[in-house]
Amino acid sequence: MPMARALSSICVFCGARAGTNPAHTLAARAMGEAIAAQGWRLVYGAGDVGLMGEVARSAQTAGAPTFGVIPTHLMTAERGKQDLSQLVITEDMHERKKVMFMNSDAVVVLPGGAGSLDEFFEVLTWAQIGLHRKPIFLLNSEGYWNPLIALLDHIIAEGFADASVKGYFTAIPDVPALTEALRVALS
């Protein structure tokens, strides 16, 4: 009898705010639904606010297991979601990122602010120095990450990074294309 395939887990880094463009909220909801539709588990920051809350609620509603990780000091500010399949409370942000990353098979970064940039650059750097080979995707809804991609091009042009740094992540414009890319990466 063949062994059952382990449940794939998708780490989603995203904003604790919704931002001003409603398209990002719709994309977060669609991402949660896609995770559930594929039979994957959502790994995320355990907040019930902003895009974090949107992706989690839509994943839960569609039946996906949810694994949330939140540091003690953000339980109130990010309204730590208590109804998750699994909730881990960490001491600090660094431990949060590490636990999320270690419990995932792929990383998706939705629109967000400084925290999402921190999360993206940490996993990107880990890939660059050879600590992992997990796929990293930027959900570039409405071109949100275009300035980040331009910044990376500038860093490369100025000689502070090799062009290969852009090979450690893939920017994808919408959730259907991202879902297909994840399916291929996880197969």
Secondary structure, 3 states (H helix, E strand, C coil): CCCCCCCCEEEEECCCCCCCCHHHHHHHHHHHHHHHHCCCEEEECCCCCHHHHHHHHHHHHCCCCEEEEEEHHHCCCCCCCCCCCEEEEECCHHHHHHHHHHCCCEEEECCCCHHHHHHHHHHHHHHHCCCCCCCEEEECHHHCCHHHHHHHHHHHHCCCCCHHHHHHCEEECCHHHHHHHHHHHHC
